């Protein structure tokens, strides 16, 4: 992916996704934006051990990123 795509991913994470996670004591870090459209993120704080983290990733993070950045194909969580 281009630097432009990574920058747009970071903007969405910072502006739309992170504030909601931080309200619940969590956070998110963009680890990598792959050339295949895979975004790798690390959930932090309360999100890292939360039993709902898979749902947060799929419904909240992935859907939001795909809507805002069409080049994103999928989102994976990494430890």
N, C-alpha and C positions, 0 to 999 in steps of 0.2 A: 504494500500500500504506500501511497505517497505521504509525504509530510503533511499535506493538506488534509488527508483523511484522518491521520492520527490527531491533528490539531482539532478537527471537528469532533472526533470522539471525546477528546479531553474536555472540550467546551461543554458537551452534553453531560458528561459525567459531573463536571464541576457545577454547572448551572441547574441541572434538572434532577440528577440521581443522588448525588452526595448529600444535599440538604435533607432529603427525606430519611436517608440512612442515619445521618448524624442526629436527627431528632430522636431516634430510637437507640442511641449509644453505639452505632456502628460507623463504618466508613468503607470506602472502596478505593482501590489503587489500580490504574491501568498499567499492566505489566508489559503487554506487547500487542501490537496491531499487525497481524500477519498479512502477507501478500495474497493469501487465499480468502481474505475477508473475516478471518477468525480473530476476535478480540479476547485476549486473556486478561482476566482481572483477578485481584486478590481482595476478598472480603475481610474486613478487619473489625476489631472491637467486638461488640455483641453479635455482629453478623457472622463472625467466623465460626462460632459454635452453635448458632441458632438452628433448631430443627426445621425452620421454614426457609433457610438460606437457599435451597434449591428452587423454591417457588419465587423468592425474591429475585434470584438470578434470571429465571425464565420469564416471569411475568413483568417484573419491574425493569430490570437492567436490559435484557435482550430486546424486549419489545420497544422500549424507549429508544435504544440505539438504532435499531433497524428502521424505525420511523423517521428518525432525524438524519441518519447517515445511510443511504441506500446501499453503499458498498459493503456494509457489515452483513455477513452471512450467518454468523453464529457467535455466541459468547460462551467462554469456558472459564470456570473458576480454577485457580491454581493455588496450592498451599503456600 
